[in-house]
Amino acid sequence: MARAKIMVVEDETIVALEIQSILKILGYAVSTVVSSGEEAIRKTAETRPDLVLMDIKLEGDVDGVMAAEQIRVLFGIPVIYLTAYADKDTLQRAKITEPYGYILKPFEKRELHAAIEMALHKYKVEKALRESERKYRTLFEGSKDVVFISTPDGKLVDINSTGVELFGYSSKEELLKIDIARNLYMNPSDWEAYQRMIEQQGFVKDYELVLKRKDGQQVIVVLTANAVRDAPPYPPVDGGERGGTILAYQGIMRDVTEQRRLEQQLFQAQKMASLGVMAGGVAHEINNPLNVISGAAQLLEKRYLDEFAQKSLKVIRDAVSRASRIVHNLLDFARHEPQTSFELLSVNQIVEDALSMFEYQLKLQPIKINKNLADDLPFILGNANQLQQVIMNLILNATSAMLTGGELTLETRSMKNQVVITCSDTGEGISADDLEKIFDPFYTTRAPGEGTGLGLSVSYQIIKQHNGVIEAYSAGKNKGSTFTITLPIYKRNAAIAR
């Protein structure tokens, strides 16, 4: 083992030589002996000793305390003070520099030896601890998952930069101030359920939660965490309850929002494909008897019939017309490819044209229209009539949900290589159960006879044909709803649709 190098800082030559002699007897290497604070700092930079023995009272502008402070700050090398003074003021100044020892002159050889060995050991342990903390912090901050420590009363103690970014806060300091249950959980009761589980089991594994960002947007995470207790986590021999108070929860969260969205899209696409095949077959089967009924009704109209019979025929014709419209919608839904060519389109123009169709109707309802259409949106490639049909359907659904008044907001914006259209209302909202089925054919939340339940399913198919995504969100009943359409921009044309 290499001998520890020690630098001696002492302005009395005889004392310095005596200390140097003792150090050699004890088996240490003396790197250098200096007599001033300025020289001590300079020689420390050159020789980098393992330890400095520092006399507090030194001649010159820089005394021992000042030199020790500079050595600690600049080089992190441990210092032991040697002094004949132990007054309160001197001790107070010395303590500020965080020395590794304080020996009063005169001292015995064994006292010096013990102080040096303790200082070197303490420094070695602290250095190892700092290195361990550095490695932990590197792993902590470098993790792609959220790593956190929190208290049972709902406060974050620490969280890595991934967590700060995921939850949309400007800094870790801002995030550490929040209340977890109120600010991170979509449903605060989920926090209570998580607490009960971790208190009973001591851990949770792959626990899926719906949390929220600072802006209110939901985030789906998979959580694995364990409880940190003030006693060893071993069950008592008698089979009683696990001992120790829970001090903290520590764990990791993985953001699976995009994964769940893609899974839902795949599930929806598979479901719609199966329903499309069935819908096409059913439509054709219904079409045949409808044609027979319609033809028979037309033949009867040519004969002389009394008023009652004429009224009955009108009922038949109206019913056939309604059934024919449903069949037409079914056939539209069953088609998986667009039937018309695509062209370069301005999304803002599509929204404006769709909204203009409701101009008269909206004047009759106490509905405020908010338009936030971004300037200079890129072109998209699509079918104007089909996309206008989708927007009109969303506006119609929104106005139907606000019969007593409210606000309708239409927004457009660009996001990376996509254009986003948002249609929001302050109406009745959509329950969680209804949200899961909202794009299914024939599913409607309206009263019987008020809708076919095909509008959103056809809209889903149209957006899919445009290589886009349509999604619905609502906080629940009477909390409004938001539909978001995401469409790819036309990449091969640099022109801007204004």
Protein Blocks (a to p, Z undefined) as FASTA:
>chain_A
ZZdddddddfbfklmmmmmmmmmmnopacfbdcfbfklmmmmmmmnopabdcddfbagdj
bdfklmmmmmmmmnopacddddfbfcfklmmmmmmnopabdcdddddfklmmmmmmmmmm
mmmmmmmmmmmmmmmmmmmmmpmbdcddddfkopafbdcfklmmmnopabfklmmmpcfk
lmmmmblmlmmmmmmmmmmnopaehiacddddfkopacddddddddddfbdcbdcfklpa
cehidfbdcdddddfklmmmmmmmmmmmmmmmmmmmmmmmmmmmmmmmmmmmmmmmmmmm
mpccdfklmmmmmmmmmmmmmmmmmmmmmmmmmpmbdfbdcddddfklmmmmmmmmmmmm
mmmpccdddddddehiacddddfklmmmmmmmmmmmmmmmmmnopcdddddddehjaccd
ddddfbebpafklmmmmmpghiafbdehiaghlmmmmmmmmmmmnopacddddfbehiap
addddddddfkbcbdcZZ
